[in-house]
Amino acid sequence: MERIAVFPGSFDPVTKGHESIIRRSVNLFDKLIIALGENSGKQSYFSLEERLGWLNELFAGEQKIEIARYDGLTVEFCRKKGAKYILRGLRTSADFEFERGIGQMNKMMVPDIETVFLLCEPEYASLSSSIVRDILRNGGDVNRFIPAGITLTRKFNH
Ligand code: ADP
């Protein structure tokens, strides 16, 4: 059976931390679906089109990677895609506490889906999309934090 994993996130914007988790884990699975989740309660900084565009650009030509968007429960999306693994990155103990809650609830809802965690590379432990957004809002240079080849434009209406 194909080992399909879903890597869910908002990727607002995609960072080198996300890219690293994706590139390190791709060989663990037959297929990795990067799933851009649309959270109805959360207004994103970058548009869905921009976020999908960057992911598509970044992983174009990667046979095992698919980019998708979804709304609703991640476990439902996994079921639809035949995915038995949810991939998440861990930076800090705060991440762990947060992920433990979600992972255990997911496990209770769908016992045959396993959440798999990868520790982030030490140099990305403090890197988050929200910090990148803050730097950008304040006119700072975020290039070293985002994957090569991606250009972010500052928004003035956020
Ligand atoms: P979410 O809103 O679901 O947390 P994100 O796009 O912020 O979405 O993150 C998606 C996944 O990427 C999460 O598992 C998160 O822990 C992981 N991640 C985010 N930043 C990093 C990083 N710097 N290093 C490793 N993993 C990261």
Backbone and ligand atoms as CSV (ligand in chain L), in Angstrom:
chain,resi,resn,atom,element,x,y,z
A,1,MET,N,N,0.834,-1.198,0.000
A,1,MET,CA,C,0.000,0.000,0.000
A,1,MET,C,C,0.875,1.257,0.000
A,2,GLU,N,N,0.420,2.235,-0.744
A,2,GLU,CA,C,1.174,3.487,-0.825
A,2,GLU,C,C,1.181,4.211,0.517
A,3,ARG,N,N,2.335,4.690,0.930
A,3,ARG,CA,C,2.402,5.475,2.169
A,3,ARG,C,C,2.255,6.952,1.822
A,4,ILE,N,N,1.049,7.454,2.103
A,4,ILE,CA,C,0.760,8.847,1.748
A,4,ILE,C,C,0.699,9.685,3.020
A,5,ALA,N,N,1.417,10.807,3.017
A,5,ALA,CA,C,1.399,11.715,4.170
A,5,ALA,C,C,0.846,13.066,3.753
A,6,VAL,N,N,0.187,13.713,4.719
A,6,VAL,CA,C,-0.300,15.076,4.508
A,6,VAL,C,C,0.497,15.996,5.430
A,7,PHE,N,N,1.031,17.074,4.881
A,7,PHE,CA,C,1.697,18.093,5.699
A,7,PHE,C,C,0.800,19.326,5.678
A,8,PRO,N,N,-0.019,19.477,6.734
A,8,PRO,CA,C,-0.960,20.597,6.724
A,8,PRO,C,C,-0.361,21.870,7.312
A,9,GLY,N,N,-0.819,22.986,6.831
A,9,GLY,CA,C,-0.337,24.252,7.383
A,9,GLY,C,C,-0.999,25.414,6.690
A,10,SER,N,N,-0.682,26.609,7.200
A,10,SER,CA,C,-1.247,27.780,6.524
A,10,SER,C,C,-0.212,28.432,5.605
A,11,PHE,N,N,1.057,28.169,5.844
A,11,PHE,CA,C,2.125,28.631,4.947
A,11,PHE,C,C,1.951,30.109,4.592
A,12,ASP,N,N,1.821,30.918,5.634
A,12,ASP,CA,C,1.470,32.339,5.468
A,12,ASP,C,C,2.569,33.261,5.966
A,13,PRO,N,N,3.743,33.284,5.343
A,13,PRO,CA,C,4.150,32.604,4.118
A,13,PRO,C,C,4.953,31.331,4.417
A,14,VAL,N,N,5.260,30.581,3.337
A,14,VAL,CA,C,6.153,29.423,3.466
A,14,VAL,C,C,7.531,29.946,3.890
A,15,THR,N,N,8.191,29.216,4.807
A,15,THR,CA,C,9.518,29.638,5.289
A,15,THR,C,C,10.544,28.532,5.010
A,16,LYS,N,N,11.791,28.851,5.299
A,16,LYS,CA,C,12.844,27.829,5.154
A,16,LYS,C,C,12.620,26.688,6.137
A,17,GLY,N,N,11.940,26.970,7.247
A,17,GLY,CA,C,11.613,25.915,8.216
A,17,GLY,C,C,10.676,24.889,7.606
A,18,HIS,N,N,9.627,25.367,6.935
A,18,HIS,CA,C,8.709,24.438,6.254
A,18,HIS,C,C,9.453,23.649,5.173
A,19,GLU,N,N,10.217,24.389,4.381
A,19,GLU,CA,C,10.913,23.747,3.253
A,19,GLU,C,C,11.820,22.630,3.740
A,20,SER,N,N,12.500,22.893,4.865
A,20,SER,CA,C,13.421,21.909,5.401
A,20,SER,C,C,12.673,20.640,5.843
A,21,ILE,N,N,11.564,20.809,6.541
A,21,ILE,CA,C,10.781,19.643,6.984
A,21,ILE,C,C,10.321,18.838,5.759
A,22,ILE,N,N,9.868,19.535,4.750
A,22,ILE,CA,C,9.354,18.860,3.545
A,22,ILE,C,C,10.473,18.088,2.842
A,23,ARG,N,N,11.593,18.745,2.628
A,23,ARG,CA,C,12.679,18.078,1.893
A,23,ARG,C,C,13.272,16.911,2.686
A,24,ARG,N,N,13.296,17.040,4.011
A,24,ARG,CA,C,13.857,15.955,4.825
A,24,ARG,C,C,12.921,14.764,4.901
A,25,SER,N,N,11.617,15.018,4.768
A,25,SER,CA,C,10.677,13.914,5.005
A,25,SER,C,C,10.201,13.248,3.734
A,26,VAL,N,N,10.471,13.858,2.598
A,26,VAL,CA,C,9.866,13.349,1.366
A,26,VAL,C,C,10.250,11.890,1.098
A,27,ASN,N,N,11.452,11.507,1.490
A,27,ASN,CA,C,11.872,10.127,1.223
A,27,ASN,C,C,11.301,9.102,2.192
A,28,LEU,N,N,10.623,9.584,3.225
A,28,LEU,CA,C,10.007,8.643,4.173
A,28,LEU,C,C,8.691,8.094,3.628
A,29,PHE,N,N,8.135,8.780,2.632
A,29,PHE,CA,C,6.803,8.426,2.136
A,29,PHE,C,C,6.822,8.202,0.633
A,30,ASP,N,N,5.749,7.552,0.137
A,30,ASP,CA,C,5.624,7.407,-1.313
A,30,ASP,C,C,5.099,8.692,-1.928
A,31,LYS,N,N,4.276,9.385,-1.142
A,31,LYS,CA,C,3.717,10.634,-1.638
A,31,LYS,C,C,3.517,11.585,-0.462
A,32,LEU,N,N,3.826,12.856,-0.676
A,32,LEU,CA,C,3.646,13.866,0.375
A,32,LEU,C,C,2.736,14.962,-0.181
A,33,ILE,N,N,1.609,15.146,0.492
A,33,ILE,CA,C,0.667,16.176,0.046
A,33,ILE,C,C,0.821,17.386,0.960
A,34,ILE,N,N,1.277,18.485,0.410
A,34,ILE,CA,C,1.366,19.724,1.190
A,34,ILE,C,C,-0.018,20.352,1.108
A,35,ALA,N,N,-0.663,20.445,2.261
A,35,ALA,CA,C,-2.082,20.808,2.267
A,35,ALA,C,C,-2.277,22.167,2.921
A,36,LEU,N,N,-2.666,23.106,2.117
A,36,LEU,CA,C,-2.883,24.462,2.618
A,36,LEU,C,C,-4.288,24.531,3.206
A,37,GLY,N,N,-4.340,24.618,4.513
A,37,GLY,CA,C,-5.625,24.600,5.199
A,37,GLY,C,C,-6.216,25.983,5.278
A,38,GLU,N,N,-7.487,26.054,4.970
A,38,GLU,CA,C,-8.165,27.346,5.084
A,38,GLU,C,C,-8.976,27.344,6.351
A,39,ASN,N,N,-8.508,28.137,7.287
A,39,ASN,CA,C,-9.139,28.195,8.590
A,39,ASN,C,C,-10.117,29.373,8.589
A,40,SER,N,N,-11.393,29.044,8.713
A,40,SER,CA,C,-12.417,30.097,8.567
A,40,SER,C,C,-12.258,31.203,9.614
A,41,GLY,N,N,-11.735,30.850,10.796
A,41,GLY,CA,C,-11.593,31.854,11.849
A,41,GLY,C,C,-10.318,32.674,11.727
A,42,LYS,N,N,-9.485,32.374,10.761
A,42,LYS,CA,C,-8.161,32.993,10.704
A,42,LYS,C,C,-7.993,33.735,9.370
A,43,GLN,N,N,-7.798,35.030,9.473
A,43,GLN,CA,C,-7.593,35.822,8.256
A,43,GLN,C,C,-6.114,35.744,7.884
A,44,SER,N,N,-5.824,35.340,6.655
A,44,SER,CA,C,-4.415,35.207,6.288
A,44,SER,C,C,-3.859,36.546,5.810
A,45,TYR,N,N,-2.564,36.657,5.899
A,45,TYR,CA,C,-1.872,37.878,5.468
A,45,TYR,C,C,-1.717,37.849,3.943
A,46,PHE,N,N,-1.273,36.699,3.452
A,46,PHE,CA,C,-1.124,36.536,2.012
A,46,PHE,C,C,-2.330,35.784,1.458
A,47,SER,N,N,-2.659,36.052,0.189
A,47,SER,CA,C,-3.839,35.412,-0.391
A,47,SER,C,C,-3.582,33.923,-0.626
A,48,LEU,N,N,-4.669,33.202,-0.761
A,48,LEU,CA,C,-4.579,31.769,-1.041
A,48,LEU,C,C,-3.786,31.537,-2.334
A,49,GLU,N,N,-4.050,32.373,-3.326
A,49,GLU,CA,C,-3.375,32.226,-4.622
A,49,GLU,C,C,-1.868,32.413,-4.473
A,50,GLU,N,N,-1.468,33.416,-3.699
A,50,GLU,CA,C,-0.031,33.653,-3.503
A,50,GLU,C,C,0.608,32.458,-2.800
A,51,ARG,N,N,-0.051,31.984,-1.742
A,51,ARG,CA,C,0.534,30.900,-0.940
A,51,ARG,C,C,0.628,29.609,-1.745
A,52,LEU,N,N,-0.433,29.332,-2.525
A,52,LEU,CA,C,-0.390,28.132,-3.372
A,52,LEU,C,C,0.674,28.285,-4.453
A,53,GLY,N,N,0.745,29.492,-5.000
A,53,GLY,CA,C,1.714,29.777,-6.072
A,53,GLY,C,C,3.142,29.501,-5.611
A,54,TRP,N,N,3.492,29.959,-4.405
A,54,TRP,CA,C,4.867,29.750,-3.910
A,54,TRP,C,C,5.158,28.266,-3.719
A,55,LEU,N,N,4.188,27.541,-3.170
A,55,LEU,CA,C,4.415,26.103,-2.930
A,55,LEU,C,C,4.583,25.375,-4.257
A,56,ASN,N,N,3.733,25.732,-5.226
A,56,ASN,CA,C,3.833,25.087,-6.543
A,56,ASN,C,C,5.175,25.376,-7.197
A,57,GLU,N,N,5.620,26.608,-7.066
A,57,GLU,CA,C,6.882,27.029,-7.667
A,57,GLU,C,C,8.049,26.285,-7.018
A,58,LEU,N,N,7.986,26.227,-5.708
A,58,LEU,CA,C,9.076,25.646,-4.929
A,58,LEU,C,C,9.253,24.148,-5.192
A,59,PHE,N,N,8.141,23.449,-5.376
A,59,PHE,CA,C,8.230,21.993,-5.493
A,59,PHE,C,C,7.851,21.486,-6.883
A,60,ALA,N,N,7.870,22.382,-7.860
A,60,ALA,CA,C,7.583,21.977,-9.239
A,60,ALA,C,C,8.627,20.935,-9.632
A,61,GLY,N,N,8.202,19.877,-10.265
A,61,GLY,CA,C,9.157,18.865,-10.713
A,61,GLY,C,C,9.435,17.805,-9.664
A,62,GLU,N,N,8.948,17.968,-8.444
A,62,GLU,CA,C,9.113,16.929,-7.412
A,62,GLU,C,C,7.986,15.912,-7.594
A,63,GLN,N,N,8.353,14.746,-8.103
A,63,GLN,CA,C,7.342,13.736,-8.455
A,63,GLN,C,C,6.476,13.312,-7.270
A,64,LYS,N,N,7.084,13.280,-6.085
A,64,LYS,CA,C,6.353,12.717,-4.942
A,64,LYS,C,C,5.539,13.755,-4.173
A,65,ILE,N,N,5.665,15.007,-4.584
A,65,ILE,CA,C,4.976,16.068,-3.826
A,65,ILE,C,C,3.775,16.592,-4.597
A,66,GLU,N,N,2.648,16.668,-3.871
A,66,GLU,CA,C,1.445,17.259,-4.452
A,66,GLU,C,C,1.065,18.451,-3.578
A,67,ILE,N,N,0.554,19.510,-4.193
A,67,ILE,CA,C,0.106,20.681,-3.433
A,67,ILE,C,C,-1.416,20.719,-3.526
A,68,ALA,N,N,-2.071,20.896,-2.388
A,68,ALA,CA,C,-3.530,20.932,-2.410
A,68,ALA,C,C,-4.032,21.948,-1.408
A,69,ARG,N,N,-5.253,22.364,-1.547
A,69,ARG,CA,C,-5.865,23.193,-0.509
A,69,ARG,C,C,-7.055,22.429,0.047
A,70,TYR,N,N,-7.400,22.732,1.283
A,70,TYR,CA,C,-8.559,22.063,1.873
A,70,TYR,C,C,-9.177,22.946,2.936
A,71,ASP,N,N,-10.436,22.652,3.243
A,71,ASP,CA,C,-11.002,23.259,4.440
A,71,ASP,C,C,-11.667,22.146,5.230
A,72,GLY,N,N,-12.028,22.443,6.450
A,72,GLY,CA,C,-12.613,21.398,7.297
A,72,GLY,C,C,-11.534,20.651,8.041
A,73,LEU,N,N,-11.887,19.465,8.528
A,73,LEU,CA,C,-10.973,18.695,9.370
A,73,LEU,C,C,-9.830,18.089,8.559
A,74,THR,N,N,-8.631,18.160,9.131
A,74,THR,CA,C,-7.471,17.571,8.447
A,74,THR,C,C,-7.658,16.056,8.284
A,75,VAL,N,N,-8.220,15.399,9.303
A,75,VAL,CA,C,-8.386,13.932,9.201
A,75,VAL,C,C,-9.365,13.559,8.077
A,76,GLU,N,N,-10.352,14.421,7.845
A,76,GLU,CA,C,-11.295,14.156,6.744
A,76,GLU,C,C,-10.591,14.280,5.403
A,77,PHE,N,N,-9.741,15.302,5.315
A,77,PHE,CA,C,-8.968,15.493,4.088
A,77,PHE,C,C,-8.056,14.280,3.861
A,78,CYS,N,N,-7.447,13.787,4.941
A,78,CYS,CA,C,-6.573,12.605,4.838
A,78,CYS,C,C,-7.367,11.413,4.326
A,79,ARG,N,N,-8.541,11.234,4.875
A,79,ARG,CA,C,-9.381,10.105,4.463
A,79,ARG,C,C,-9.691,10.159,2.977
A,80,LYS,N,N,-10.029,11.378,2.528
A,80,LYS,CA,C,-10.356,11.563,1.112
A,80,LYS,C,C,-9.168,11.223,0.222
A,81,LYS,N,N,-7.975,11.537,0.716
A,81,LYS,CA,C,-6.766,11.346,-0.081
A,81,LYS,C,C,-6.128,9.977,0.136
A,82,GLY,N,N,-6.671,9.209,1.053
A,82,GLY,CA,C,-6.075,7.904,1.356
A,82,GLY,C,C,-4.781,8.026,2.135
A,83,ALA,N,N,-4.607,9.136,2.859
A,83,ALA,CA,C,-3.362,9.357,3.612
A,83,ALA,C,C,-3.492,8.784,5.015
A,84,LYS,N,N,-2.459,8.067,5.442
A,84,LYS,CA,C,-2.473,7.466,6.779
A,84,LYS,C,C,-1.540,8.190,7.737
A,85,TYR,N,N,-0.860,9.219,7.241
A,85,TYR,CA,C,0.094,9.953,8.082
A,85,TYR,C,C,-0.127,11.458,7.980
A,86,ILE,N,N,-0.050,12.104,9.136
A,86,ILE,CA,C,-0.051,13.570,9.173
A,86,ILE,C,C,1.345,13.967,9.643
A,87,LEU,N,N,2.006,14.794,8.875
A,87,LEU,CA,C,3.368,15.214,9.205
A,87,LEU,C,C,3.326,16.601,9.849
A,88,ARG,N,N,4.056,16.760,10.959
A,88,ARG,CA,C,4.162,18.079,11.604
A,88,ARG,C,C,5.601,18.309,12.040
A,89,GLY,N,N,5.993,19.559,12.085
A,89,GLY,CA,C,7.329,19.911,12.546
A,89,GLY,C,C,7.274,20.365,14.004
A,90,LEU,N,N,8.315,20.060,14.762
A,90,LEU,CA,C,8.375,20.492,16.164
A,90,LEU,C,C,9.566,21.413,16.371
A,91,ARG,N,N,9.293,22.609,16.881
A,91,ARG,CA,C,10.369,23.546,17.176
A,91,ARG,C,C,10.660,23.602,18.668
A,92,THR,N,N,9.626,23.715,19.455
A,92,THR,CA,C,9.788,24.002,20.891
A,92,THR,C,C,8.840,23.125,21.697
A,93,SER,N,N,8.981,23.216,23.026
A,93,SER,CA,C,8.054,22.463,23.868
A,93,SER,C,C,6.637,23.034,23.731
A,94,ALA,N,N,6.523,24.314,23.406
A,94,ALA,CA,C,5.186,24.901,23.187
A,94,ALA,C,C,4.534,24.236,21.964
A,95,ASP,N,N,5.319,24.034,20.918
A,95,ASP,CA,C,4.810,23.318,19.736
A,95,ASP,C,C,4.333,21.930,20.159
A,96,PHE,N,N,5.165,21.274,20.989
A,96,PHE,CA,C,4.823,19.913,21.399
A,96,PHE,C,C,3.478,19.872,22.121
A,97,GLU,N,N,3.270,20.783,23.068
A,97,GLU,CA,C,2.012,20.793,23.825
A,97,GLU,C,C,0.827,21.016,22.902
A,98,PHE,N,N,0.986,21.951,21.994
A,98,PHE,CA,C,-0.077,22.269,21.049
A,98,PHE,C,C,-0.372,21.051,20.159
A,99,GLU,N,N,0.685,20.469,19.625
A,99,GLU,CA,C,0.536,19.337,18.698
A,99,GLU,C,C,0.009,18.094,19.394
A,100,ARG,N,N,0.383,17.929,20.654
A,100,ARG,CA,C,-0.084,16.764,21.400
A,100,ARG,C,C,-1.617,16.777,21.471
A,101,GLY,N,N,-2.172,17.947,21.792
A,101,GLY,CA,C,-3.633,18.069,21.874
A,101,GLY,C,C,-4.299,17.725,20.554
A,102,ILE,N,N,-3.822,18.333,19.491
A,102,ILE,CA,C,-4.440,18.103,18.184
A,102,ILE,C,C,-4.234,16.644,17.754
A,103,GLY,N,N,-3.003,16.170,17.922
A,103,GLY,CA,C,-2.681,14.803,17.486
A,103,GLY,C,C,-3.515,13.765,18.222
A,104,GLN,N,N,-3.690,13.969,19.513
A,104,GLN,CA,C,-4.460,12.970,20.269
A,104,GLN,C,C,-5.950,13.037,19.947
A,105,MET,N,N,-6.452,14.237,19.690
A,105,MET,CA,C,-7.858,14.344,19.274
A,105,MET,C,C,-8.045,13.701,17.904
A,106,ASN,N,N,-7.105,13.949,17.012
A,106,ASN,CA,C,-7.195,13.322,15.685
A,106,ASN,C,C,-7.181,11.800,15.806
A,107,LYS,N,N,-6.337,11.322,16.705
A,107,LYS,CA,C,-6.206,9.874,16.904
A,107,LYS,C,C,-7.523,9.274,17.419
A,108,MET,N,N,-8.205,10.038,18.287
A,108,MET,CA,C,-9.482,9.537,18.794
A,108,MET,C,C,-10.539,9.530,17.695
A,109,MET,N,N,-10.456,10.507,16.803
A,109,MET,CA,C,-11.438,10.560,15.714
A,109,MET,C,C,-11.175,9.496,14.654
A,110,VAL,N,N,-9.897,9.358,14.280
A,110,VAL,CA,C,-9.544,8.388,13.227
A,110,VAL,C,C,-8.307,7.608,13.680
A,111,PRO,N,N,-8.527,6.473,14.367
A,111,PRO,CA,C,-7.398,5.755,14.987
A,111,PRO,C,C,-6.331,5.267,14.011
A,112,ASP,N,N,-6.678,5.059,12.755
A,112,ASP,CA,C,-5.646,4.506,11.867
A,112,ASP,C,C,-4.805,5.575,11.170
A,113,ILE,N,N,-4.972,6.831,11.556
A,113,ILE,CA,C,-4.077,7.862,11.028
A,113,ILE,C,C,-3.055,8.209,12.109
A,114,GLU,N,N,-1.777,8.137,11.742
A,114,GLU,CA,C,-0.704,8.437,12.694
A,114,GLU,C,C,-0.135,9.828,12.421
A,115,THR,N,N,0.119,10.589,13.496
A,115,THR,CA,C,0.821,11.863,13.317
A,115,THR,C,C,2.309,11.603,13.503
A,116,VAL,N,N,3.083,12.066,12.544
A,116,VAL,CA,C,4.539,11.857,12.568
A,116,VAL,C,C,5.201,13.214,12.762
A,117,PHE,N,N,6.131,13.288,13.736
A,117,PHE,CA,C,6.787,14.567,14.021
A,117,PHE,C,C,8.249,14.522,13.626
A,118,LEU,N,N,8.694,15.613,13.045
A,118,LEU,CA,C,10.117,15.753,12.751
A,118,LEU,C,C,10.631,16.957,13.534
A,119,LEU,N,N,11.740,16.764,14.254
A,119,LEU,CA,C,12.337,17.901,14.950
A,119,LEU,C,C,12.911,18.848,13.916
A,120,CYS,N,N,12.724,20.133,14.132
A,120,CYS,CA,C,13.255,21.079,13.155
A,120,CYS,C,C,14.777,21.167,13.280
A,121,GLU,N,N,15.393,21.648,12.222
A,121,GLU,CA,C,16.838,21.893,12.260
A,121,GLU,C,C,17.082,23.019,13.273
A,122,PRO,N,N,18.164,22.926,14.060
A,122,PRO,CA,C,18.385,23.934,15.098
A,122,PRO,C,C,18.321,25.381,14.579
A,123,GLU,N,N,18.821,25.614,13.381
A,123,GLU,CA,C,18.849,27.016,12.900
A,123,GLU,C,C,17.469,27.572,12.581
A,124,TYR,N,N,16.453,26.680,12.546
A,124,TYR,CA,C,15.106,27.158,12.242
A,124,TYR,C,C,14.183,27.143,13.461
A,125,ALA,N,N,14.764,26.896,14.641
A,125,ALA,CA,C,13.934,26.721,15.836
A,125,ALA,C,C,13.145,27.978,16.211
A,126,SER,N,N,13.634,29.137,15.831
A,126,SER,CA,C,12.922,30.372,16.195
A,126,SER,C,C,12.179,30.969,15.013
A,127,LEU,N,N,12.209,30.272,13.906
A,127,LEU,CA,C,11.605,30.820,12.681
A,127,LEU,C,C,10.140,30.417,12.564
A,128,SER,N,N,9.287,31.426,12.389
A,128,SER,CA,C,7.866,31.134,12.197
A,128,SER,C,C,7.308,32.092,11.156
A,129,SER,N,N,6.203,31.699,10.549
A,129,SER,CA,C,5.555,32.579,9.567
A,129,SER,C,C,5.147,33.882,10.233
A,130,SER,N,N,4.701,33.809,11.489
A,130,SER,CA,C,4.219,35.041,12.119
A,130,SER,C,C,5.368,36.033,12.356
A,131,ILE,N,N,6.552,35.532,12.671
A,131,ILE,CA,C,7.693,36.456,12.833
A,131,ILE,C,C,8.066,37.060,11.477
A,132,VAL,N,N,8.034,36.232,10.438
A,132,VAL,CA,C,8.335,36.747,9.096
A,132,VAL,C,C,7.335,37.862,8.738
A,133,ARG,N,N,6.072,37.650,9.057
A,133,ARG,CA,C,5.055,38.685,8.759
A,133,ARG,C,C,5.338,39.969,9.541
A,134,ASP,N,N,5.728,39.815,10.804
A,134,ASP,CA,C,6.029,41.001,11.624
A,134,ASP,C,C,7.203,41.790,11.066
A,135,ILE,N,N,8.242,41.073,10.663
A,135,ILE,CA,C,9.418,41.755,10.098
A,135,ILE,C,C,9.006,42.512,8.839
A,136,LEU,N,N,8.209,41.837,8.021
A,136,LEU,CA,C,7.768,42.424,6.754
A,136,LEU,C,C,6.908,43.674,6.981
A,137,ARG,N,N,5.981,43.566,7.906
A,137,ARG,CA,C,5.103,44.718,8.232
A,137,ARG,C,C,5.916,45.936,8.641
A,138,ASN,N,N,7.051,45.629,9.301
A,138,ASN,CA,C,7.863,46.733,9.804
A,138,ASN,C,C,9.004,47.103,8.860
A,139,GLY,N,N,8.902,46.629,7.654
A,139,GLY,CA,C,9.839,47.060,6.622
A,139,GLY,C,C,11.181,46.358,6.643
A,140,GLY,N,N,11.314,45.250,7.391
A,140,GLY,CA,C,12.593,44.532,7.454
A,140,GLY,C,C,12.773,43.593,6.263
A,141,ASP,N,N,13.992,43.061,6.167
A,141,ASP,CA,C,14.331,42.166,5.065
A,141,ASP,C,C,14.157,40.709,5.517
A,142,VAL,N,N,13.285,39.976,4.846
A,142,VAL,CA,C,12.996,38.601,5.276
A,142,VAL,C,C,13.622,37.544,4.370
A,143,ASN,N,N,14.406,38.005,3.404
A,143,ASN,CA,C,14.889,37.063,2.386
A,143,ASN,C,C,15.610,35.844,2.927
A,144,ARG,N,N,16.388,36.046,3.989
A,144,ARG,CA,C,17.158,34.898,4.503
A,144,ARG,C,C,16.286,33.864,5.203
A,145,PHE,N,N,15.025,34.214,5.460
A,145,PHE,CA,C,14.141,33.291,6.178
A,145,PHE,C,C,13.196,32.514,5.270
A,146,ILE,N,N,13.139,32.916,4.023
A,146,ILE,CA,C,12.197,32.246,3.115
A,146,ILE,C,C,12.965,31.535,2.009
A,147,PRO,N,N,12.356,30.528,1.410
A,147,PRO,CA,C,13.090,29.741,0.419
A,147,PRO,C,C,13.613,30.594,-0.737
A,148,ALA,N,N,14.762,30.179,-1.249
A,148,ALA,CA,C,15.376,30.909,-2.357
A,148,ALA,C,C,14.411,30.962,-3.536
A,149,GLY,N,N,14.374,32.092,-4.195
A,149,GLY,CA,C,13.553,32.208,-5.403
A,149,GLY,C,C,12.164,32.774,-5.146
A,150,ILE,N,N,11.819,32.925,-3.868
A,150,ILE,CA,C,10.489,33.450,-3.559
A,150,ILE,C,C,10.592,34.911,-3.139
A,151,THR,N,N,9.755,35.745,-3.725
A,151,THR,CA,C,9.772,37.165,-3.366
A,151,THR,C,C,8.458,37.523,-2.695
A,152,LEU,N,N,8.567,38.089,-1.499
A,152,LEU,CA,C,7.352,38.497,-0.780
A,152,LEU,C,C,7.200,40.002,-0.906
A,153,THR,N,N,5.971,40.423,-1.096
A,153,THR,CA,C,5.735,41.876,-1.124
A,153,THR,C,C,4.985,42.288,0.129
A,154,ARG,N,N,5.414,43.389,0.676
A,154,ARG,CA,C,4.798,43.894,1.897
A,154,ARG,C,C,3.380,44.371,1.596
A,155,LYS,N,N,2.462,44.086,2.523
A,155,LYS,CA,C,1.083,44.539,2.327
A,155,LYS,C,C,0.838,45.730,3.249
A,156,PHE,N,N,0.095,46.668,2.783
A,156,PHE,CA,C,-0.135,47.853,3.620
A,156,PHE,C,C,-1.527,47.861,4.256
A,157,ASN,N,N,-2.338,46.892,3.864
A,157,ASN,CA,C,-3.708,46.886,4.398
A,157,ASN,C,C,-3.887,45.888,5.540
A,158,HIS,N,N,-2.763,45.418,6.126
A,158,HIS,CA,C,-2.894,44.466,7.242
A,158,HIS,C,C,-2.294,45.063,8.492
L,1,ADP,P1,P,-0.169,25.969,11.340
L,1,ADP,O1,O,-0.964,27.234,11.359
L,1,ADP,O2,O,-0.970,24.750,11.043
L,1,ADP,O3,O,0.785,25.776,12.492
L,1,ADP,P2,P,2.154,26.627,9.779
L,1,ADP,O4,O,2.160,26.945,8.323
L,1,ADP,O5,O,2.567,27.710,10.710
L,1,ADP,O6,O,0.696,26.136,10.042
L,1,ADP,O7,O,3.050,25.354,10.087
L,1,ADP,C1,C,2.869,24.141,9.434
L,1,ADP,C2,C,3.809,23.105,10.032
L,1,ADP,O8,O,5.152,23.504,9.843
L,1,ADP,C3,C,3.652,22.893,11.528
L,1,ADP,O9,O,3.838,21.526,11.825
L,1,ADP,C4,C,4.773,23.690,12.118
L,1,ADP,O10,O,5.183,23.157,13.367
L,1,ADP,C5,C,5.832,23.470,11.069
L,1,ADP,N1,N,6.808,24.559,11.098
L,1,ADP,C6,C,6.576,25.875,11.061
L,1,ADP,N2,N,7.730,26.567,11.141
L,1,ADP,C7,C,8.717,25.648,11.247
L,1,ADP,C8,C,10.145,25.707,11.412
L,1,ADP,N3,N,10.782,26.883,11.497
L,1,ADP,N4,N,10.826,24.552,11.493
L,1,ADP,C9,C,10.174,23.371,11.445
L,1,ADP,N5,N,8.846,23.234,11.306
L,1,ADP,C10,C,8.122,24.359,11.218
